[in-house]
Amino acid sequence: MNNSIIEIQGLQFNWDKSKVPFITIPGLVVLKSEHLLIKGDSGSGKTTFLNLLSGVLPLSSGEIKILGENLADVSSSKRDAIRANHMGVIFQMFNLIPYLSVIENVLIPIHFSEVKKNKIQTRGSTAKEEAIRLLSELGLQQKEIHEKKVTELSVGQQQRVAAARALIGSPEIILADEPTSALDEKNSLRFLELLLKECNKNNSTLLYVSHDSRIQQRFQQSISIHDFTENMRIAEKKGKEAMECSS
C-alpha cells in the first residue's frame, strides 16, 4: 500500500523560462504523518516551494502529486479545492482577518470545505467546539480571548490562532512558513512542540519551513532547498564533462 502523501518528480520552477530554474528538486517523497523540515536562507525559495506544493503557483516542469493527484494535470480551481480540503497553511505573517474575532478566524476554513466540516461532525463535535478545543490545546483556553478581535492579541497569541485555523478539520497536510520568525527562542520552541503534538494527534503530515537549524533535531527528516539545486547543477556539469570526454 502506498503510504505517500506528497510525491515530487523532476520539479523545476523559474520566474522567467529563459533563465536558470529558481527551484530544482529531482525527487522527493513525504509519507503520511511524517514531519519534514525544509531549510534554507532567506531568498533560497522555501516559500516559493510551499506555494508550489499548495497549488498557488503552477510548475514550470515536472510533477507534484498530492494524495495521488498530479497538480500539473489539474485546473487552478481544482488545485484550490485540493488546498481547501486537504491542507492547512500557517503563514509567516499569519494572514488573520483583523475585523473578525479569534473564533471567527479559526472557523474560516470550514466555510470553504465540506470535507473538513464533515470530519468534525463525524467525531460528534460542532465546528465551534472543535475551534475551542484547538485554541485550548494551543494555550488559548480563556473564553474572553475567543471573542476578541485578533488585533487585540499579542504576536504569540496571533500565531496560535493561525495554527488553530490551519489545524481545524484535521487536514492531511500542514504547511508552516517560518511561523516563529517573530518570536524569541523560548516561545518558538514551545509553539513548535504544541504544533507537533497536534499534528501527531491528527496524523497530519507537517512541512515546516525555517532557516533556524536549532530545531532540526525535533524533525524526522530535513531537506535543504539549496542542496537540491546545487546537487542538480553539479550533476549537470558532470554530465556535460562526460559527454565532452566521450566525443
GIPEBEL-V402596 format. One record per residue. N is the residue number from 1. PHI is phi as a letter, one per 30 degrees, with the letter a starting at -180 (none if undefined). BURIAL is # if it has 9 or more other ideal C-beta (glycine too) atoms within 8 Angstrom, else .. D_FIRST is the distance of its C-alpha to the first C-alpha in whole Angstrom. Layout:
BEGIN
n: {N & N}
phi: {PHI & PHI}
burial: {BURIAL & BURIAL}
d_first: {D_FIRST & D_FIRST}
END
This chain:
BEGIN
n: {1 & 2 & 3 & 4 & 5 & 6 & 7 & 8 & 9 & 10 & 11 & 12 & 13 & 14 & 15 & 16 & 17 & 18 & 19 & 20 & 21 & 22 & 23 & 24 & 25 & 26 & 27 & 28 & 29 & 30 & 31 & 32 & 33 & 34 & 35 & 36 & 37 & 38 & 39 & 40 & 41 & 42 & 43 & 44 & 45 & 46 & 47 & 48 & 49 & 50 & 51 & 52 & 53 & 54 & 55 & 56 & 57 & 58 & 59 & 60 & 61 & 62 & 63 & 64 & 65 & 66 & 67 & 68 & 69 & 70 & 71 & 72 & 73 & 74 & 75 & 76 & 77 & 78 & 79 & 80 & 81 & 82 & 83 & 84 & 85 & 86 & 87 & 88 & 89 & 90 & 91 & 92 & 93 & 94 & 95 & 96 & 97 & 98 & 99 & 100 & 101 & 102 & 103 & 104 & 105 & 106 & 107 & 108 & 109 & 110 & 111 & 112 & 113 & 114 & 115 & 116 & 117 & 118 & 119 & 120 & 121 & 122 & 123 & 124 & 125 & 126 & 127 & 128 & 129 & 130 & 131 & 132 & 133 & 134 & 135 & 136 & 137 & 138 & 139 & 140 & 141 & 142 & 143 & 144 & 145 & 146 & 147 & 148 & 149 & 150 & 151 & 152 & 153 & 154 & 155 & 156 & 157 & 158 & 159 & 160 & 161 & 162 & 163 & 164 & 165 & 166 & 167 & 168 & 169 & 170 & 171 & 172 & 173 & 174 & 175 & 176 & 177 & 178 & 179 & 180 & 181 & 182 & 183 & 184 & 185 & 186 & 187 & 188 & 189 & 190 & 191 & 192 & 193 & 194 & 195 & 196 & 197 & 198 & 199 & 200 & 201 & 202 & 203 & 204 & 205 & 206 & 207 & 208 & 209 & 210 & 211 & 212 & 213 & 214 & 215 & 216 & 217 & 218 & 219 & 220 & 221 & 222 & 223 & 224 & 225 & 226 & 227 & 228 & 229 & 230 & 231 & 232 & 233 & 234 & 235 & 236 & 237 & 238 & 239 & 240 & 241 & 242 & 243 & 244 & 245 & 246 & 247}
phi: {none & d & c & d & c & b & b & b & b & h & d & b & b & b & d & b & d & d & c & d & e & d & b & b & b & d & a & a & b & c & c & e & i & d & c & c & c & c & c & l & d & e & i & d & j & d & d & d & d & d & d & d & d & d & i & d & c & d & d & d & a & j & b & b & c & c & h & i & c & d & d & d & c & c & d & d & d & d & d & d & d & d & d & d & d & b & b & b & b & c & d & e & c & i & h & d & d & d & d & c & d & e & d & d & d & d & d & e & d & d & d & c & b & d & d & d & d & d & d & d & d & d & d & i & c & c & d & d & d & d & d & d & d & d & d & d & d & c & j & c & d & d & d & d & d & d & c & d & d & d & d & d & c & d & d & d & d & d & d & d & d & d & d & d & d & d & d & d & i & h & d & d & b & c & c & b & c & h & d & c & d & c & c & d & d & d & d & d & d & d & d & d & d & d & d & d & d & d & d & d & d & c & h & d & d & c & c & c & c & a & c & d & d & d & c & e & d & d & c & d & a & b & b & c & e & d & d & e & d & d & d & d & d & d & d & d & d & d & d & d & d & d & d & d & d & d & c}
burial: {. & . & . & # & # & # & # & # & . & . & # & # & # & # & . & . & . & . & . & . & # & # & # & # & # & # & . & # & . & # & # & # & # & # & # & # & # & # & # & # & . & . & . & . & # & # & # & # & # & # & # & # & # & # & # & . & . & . & # & # & . & # & # & # & # & # & . & . & # & . & # & # & . & # & . & . & . & # & # & # & . & # & # & # & # & # & # & # & # & # & # & . & . & # & . & # & . & . & . & # & # & # & # & # & # & # & # & # & # & # & . & . & # & . & # & # & # & . & # & # & # & . & . & . & # & . & # & . & . & # & # & # & # & # & # & # & # & # & . & # & . & . & . & . & # & # & . & # & # & # & . & . & # & . & . & # & # & # & # & # & # & # & # & # & # & # & # & # & # & # & # & # & # & # & # & # & # & # & # & # & . & . & # & . & . & . & # & # & # & . & # & # & # & # & # & # & # & # & # & . & . & . & . & # & # & # & # & # & # & # & # & . & . & . & # & # & . & . & # & . & . & # & # & # & # & # & . & # & # & . & # & # & # & . & . & . & . & . & . & . & . & . & . & . & . & . & .}
d_first: {0 & 4 & 6 & 9 & 12 & 14 & 15 & 18 & 20 & 23 & 24 & 28 & 30 & 34 & 37 & 39 & 38 & 41 & 40 & 37 & 34 & 34 & 30 & 28 & 25 & 23 & 20 & 18 & 14 & 14 & 12 & 12 & 15 & 16 & 20 & 21 & 25 & 26 & 30 & 33 & 36 & 38 & 38 & 35 & 32 & 30 & 31 & 31 & 27 & 26 & 28 & 26 & 23 & 24 & 25 & 29 & 30 & 29 & 28 & 30 & 28 & 24 & 21 & 19 & 16 & 16 & 13 & 12 & 16 & 18 & 22 & 24 & 23 & 24 & 28 & 29 & 29 & 25 & 25 & 27 & 25 & 22 & 24 & 26 & 23 & 20 & 22 & 25 & 27 & 30 & 33 & 35 & 38 & 36 & 37 & 38 & 41 & 44 & 46 & 43 & 43 & 40 & 39 & 39 & 37 & 34 & 34 & 34 & 30 & 30 & 33 & 31 & 27 & 27 & 23 & 24 & 27 & 25 & 23 & 27 & 28 & 25 & 26 & 30 & 31 & 33 & 32 & 35 & 35 & 31 & 33 & 36 & 33 & 31 & 35 & 36 & 33 & 34 & 37 & 39 & 40 & 43 & 44 & 47 & 44 & 42 & 45 & 46 & 46 & 43 & 46 & 48 & 45 & 45 & 43 & 40 & 40 & 39 & 37 & 35 & 36 & 34 & 31 & 31 & 31 & 28 & 26 & 27 & 25 & 22 & 21 & 17 & 19 & 22 & 25 & 28 & 30 & 33 & 33 & 36 & 38 & 41 & 41 & 42 & 40 & 40 & 39 & 36 & 35 & 35 & 34 & 31 & 30 & 30 & 28 & 25 & 26 & 25 & 22 & 21 & 22 & 20 & 17 & 18 & 17 & 21 & 22 & 26 & 29 & 32 & 34 & 35 & 34 & 35 & 32 & 29 & 29 & 27 & 24 & 21 & 21 & 24 & 25 & 28 & 29 & 32 & 30 & 28 & 31 & 33 & 31 & 30 & 34 & 35 & 32 & 34 & 38 & 37 & 36 & 39 & 41 & 39 & 40 & 44 & 44 & 43 & 45}
END
